[in-house]
Amino acid sequence: MQKKKLGIVSKIYIALIVFFLYAPIGVLIFMSFNKGNTTVWKGFSLKWYGELFKSTRLMNALGNTLIIAALASVLATILGTAAAIGINNFRGKSRALIQNASNLPIISPDIVMGVSLMLLFSFLGVIFHFEMGFGTVLISHICFCVPFVVLNVMPRLRRMDQSIYDAALDLGCNQWQAFYKVVIHELMPGILSGMLMSFTYSVDDFVITHFTQGAKFNNLSTEIYAMLRRKIPPTINALSTLLFVAIVVIMVLINVFERRAEKKQAKLK
């Protein structure tokens, strides 16, 4: 009887947590279909979705955000995967020291990284005569995305049987073929998770972008922040809804891919 009561209480508790987590997003999605431009419901309409695609400023900011996120996630995934393999090849205290150092950007506050990168780019800009903009934002996003890739790839490396690489070499593969066909294949779920996390963090970032974007570049987060000084248009609700749906779809596809990969590995074993 007590177990049943505890089960009911735990379910209610989980339901409340989920409700408080997703209720704001639910309200945002609901209000994106509001005909009026206030928080008072005035009828169902797709008006703000149409206005969204007519807004040149928001479309340019969205384009910049997606381009930065795509480039940063791909480059960070390549660098982070290589870094994880390199860290894994170390032994003893040196591996733990390097891995802890790679986690520092995750632990440190965004404002610290943003200000430090701004000072670095300002210093280099004086020497090499360049202004902050697209390039500096891209480098900044790669810098804070790489640790997330390392964090996702390292567990897969530790669980991987190192002998399969040697077996591939014995069966006729050269080092590159063994690395590509065996090691990368084993690490692929972690690599994809790291890429997805890098993409979402890049799209979501505001603080570091704000300090490194310069005067001529804007992404979505900084554009919305600029709108806060006046009045946020309802088109932001529509845009946020589309971004949320896109991220959910990507996450579902990644989970499906990972489950299929795990099933294939289980069958092979």
N, C-alpha and C positions, 0 to 999 in steps of 0.2 A: 504493500500500500504506500509506504514511504517513497519507494522507488518511482511509483507512478506519479506521486505529487511532485517529486523532484524533477521528473521528466517534463511535466506540464509547466512548472515554474521556469525551467531552463528554456523551453520553447517560447514562452511569453517574453522572457528576457531577450532572447535572440531576435524575436519579431520586433520588439521595441527598438533595439539597436539598429536593425535594418531600416525601420521606419524613419528614425531620426537621421540616418545617413542619406537616405534617398528621397525623403519628403521635399527638401529644397529643390532637388533636380526635377522632381515631379511637378512642383509648382511652376518652375521655369518653363518646362515643356508645355504645360497647360496654358500658361500666359502667352506663349509664342503664337497661339492661335486666337488670341483676343483681338477683336476688331478695333477696339479703342487703343489709345496710346497711354493709358493709365493702368493702375492696378485693379481698377473696377471692371468686372466682366461685362462686355457689351455685345457679345455674340461671337460665333465662330467665323473665322476668316483666315485665308492664306495671304492676306495683304502684306504682312511684314516679311514673308519669305520672298515675295516679288520685289519689295523695296530693297531687301538685302542685296539681291543680284544687280540692282540698279546703282547701288552705292559704290562709286569708284574708289573712295578712300578705304572702305572696308575690304573690298575685293583685292586691292593692291596689298593691304596689310595681311590679308589671309594668304595671298600668293607668296609673299615674303616669308611668312611663318612656315608654310608647308615646304618651301624650297630649302630653307635653313634646316628644318627638322629632318627632311629626307637626306640631305647631304651630311649633316652632323651624325645622324644615326648610322648611316652606312660607313662613314670614315671612322667613327668611334668604335663600331663593331669590329672592323678590320684591326685597328690598333689595340683594342681591348682584348680581342682573342689572341693576338700575338703576344701581348703582355702577360696574359694568363698562362699561356704555354711556357713563356720564359720564366715566370715566377715559379711555376710548378717544377721546373728543372733545377731550381736551387735546392739546397739541402740545409737542414739545421736551422740555426737562429736567423741566418740571412734571409731565408724564405719568409719567415714570420715577420721580420722587420720590414721587408719590401712590401709584403701584402698589407700590413698595417699602414704603411705610408701611402699606398694606393687608395686606402679607404678614407684618408683625411678629407678630400673634397666632399665626401658624402656627409661626414660628421660636422665639418665646419659650417657656420652660417653663410647663407648666400651673399649677404651684404659684405662679408669679409672677402670672399672670392671676387665679387663684383668690383669693389673698390680697388683691390690689388691688381686686377686685370686692367682696370681703367688707368691706373698709375703707370703700369707697364706699357700699355699702348700709347699713352701720352708721351712717355719718355722716348719710346722708339719712333713715334711720329715726328718728334722734333729732330731726331737724328736722320731719319730716312725720308722725311717730308711726305707724310701721308696722313689722311684724316680717318677717324673712326667711322665705320659704316658696315656694309655687308660682310666684308672680310673679317673684321674684328669680332663681330657677333658670331660668325661661323666658327672661328677658332675658340671663342669662349664656350660655345655650346659643346664642341668636341671635348674640351678640357673637362667639363663636369659630367659628360656622358660616358667617357671611357671607364671610370671606376664602376659604374653600374654594369657594364658589360663584363668586366673582370669578376664582379660579384656573382654574376649568373653563370659564367663559364667555369670558374674554379671548382664548384661541387661536381660538375660532370667530369672534369679531369681527374679528380680524386677517385671517383667511382669507376673510371675506365680501366680495363685490364691492359696494362702496358705491354703484355706479351703479344697482343694481336698486331701491334705495329711490327714487331720482329717477325711474326709469322707471315705478314704481307711481304716483307723483304725476302724471306726464304722462298716464297712462292713465285718470285720473279718480278715483283714491283720495284721500281727505283724509289729513292727517298721521297721525291715529290708525289709520285703516284700513291705510295703508302700513306703519306700525310693527307692527301686530298680524299682518297677513297675510304680510308679507315678512320683516321683521327677526326677529321672534319665531320664525317658522317656520325660519329659517336657524340660529338659536341654540338650537333645541329640544334637540338631542343634548347640548350643553354644559350647558343648564339642568337636564335630567333627571339628568345625571351629578352635577352639583353638589347637587341635591336628595337623591339617593341617598347621596352622601358625607356630607352634613349629617345625614341620618337615622341612618346607622350610627355616626358620631362622637358624636351626641347619646345614642344608646342605650349606647354604650361608655363614656362619660365618667364618671369617678369623682371626680377631684381637685377640679375646679371646682365640681361639685355638692356635694361634701363641705363646702366652705367657704361656700357660699351658700344652703344648704337650710334653715337654721334648725333649730329643735327639733321642729317639728310635721310636717315633710314628709320623706318617704323615697322614693327611687326604687330600682330593682333593685340597682344597684351598691352603694349605701350600705347597703341591707338585707342583702346578702350579706356585706359587710364587718362588719356588726354580728354576724352569725352566726359569723364566724371566731373570735370571742372564746370561743365555746363549742365546738360541733362542727358542721361543715357537713353538713346532711342530704342523703341521696342524691337528694332532689327537685331539688336544684340541677343535678345531672347531666341530669335530664330536661328541666328548663327551658332549660339551655344548649344542649341538642340541638335543641329546637324553635326557639330563636332562630337558631341556625346554619343550619338548614334553611330558615327563612323568609328570611334574608339571601341565601342561595344562589339561591333561587327568584326573588327580586326582581332580583338581578344578572343572571340568565339572561334574564328578561323585558326588562330594560333593553338588554342586548346584542342581543337579537332585534329590538327596536324600532329601535335605532340602525342595524343592518345593513339593515333594510327601508327606512329613511329614506335611507341612502346609495345603495341600489339605485335608489330612485325618482329621486334627484338625478342619478345617472349616466344613467338613461334619458332624463331631460329634457334633459341636455346632448348 
